[in-house]
Amino acid sequence: MRDPTFFQLMERFSGNVAGTGGLVTFMDSNWLMSIVLARQPHFIAQPENVNVFWGYGLFVDQEGNFIKKKMSGCTGAELLTELLGHLRFDAYRGRILNTSNCIPCMMPFITSQFMPRVKGDRPLVRPGVSSPSIRESAFRSMASRGYAGTTT
């Protein structure tokens, strides 16, 4: 985002300066959209006049509340328009869209550890005879623990 308007509006909306709050989830979103405004700069050598945030939706095959398409079929501008609709930032839509670059990407396994599961749907860490060098990861089961990790 090459204009500070969105970040300023979000600070007023949430009461948090970028990087001091947590995830903002839109519970009424058909996509269950969430966003995070991280501390700026977020990237090394990020230009001073650029702000970066990230977001995601869990129900990508549902039609949006404001954009009547599945999230998985939306352009970046449509994703941002949907977000602006939930925030009621309609008066600033043109300004924000014209100064932003929203890049959609599909990350199908990012929240897979939170999906419903049953015993046996993932391989054991050490099934029978295996190397002791196997690491813990999000895609394995440990007989002694029943947790979902978010890192590998």
C-alpha positions, 0 to 999 in steps of 0.5 A: 500500500503506497498510501497510509489511509488504510493503516490510519483507518485500521488504527482508529478501528482497532485502537492498535498501532500496526504491530501492537495488536493481534489478528483481526477476524471478521466473524460475519465474513462468509470467508471468515477473513482475518488480517494482521497489520504487522510492525512496519517495515515488515521486509528488509529494504521496504520503502518508507512510503509502503505499508504491508499487511497480510490476511487469509480466509478459511472458507475459500469455496464460499461466495463473498458477502460483498463480492459475489464470487468464491474467494478462490476465484477472486482477484487481489482487487476483489479480495481487498474490496471484500475486506473494505466492505466488512470494515465499512471503509466505503468512502475510501475504497477508490483511494485504497484500491488505486494505491494498493497491490493485493497479491492472492495466493492459495496456501492449502496446507497452512491451516491443515493442522486445525482441520478435523481429523481422526486417529490414523489419518496421519503417519506415526512419527516412528512407525515400526522400524525407522530412523531416529532422525525423523523430526516432528512436523505438522503432518504426523501423529505422536502417540504420546501427545495430541496437539496441533503445532503451527511450526515444523 
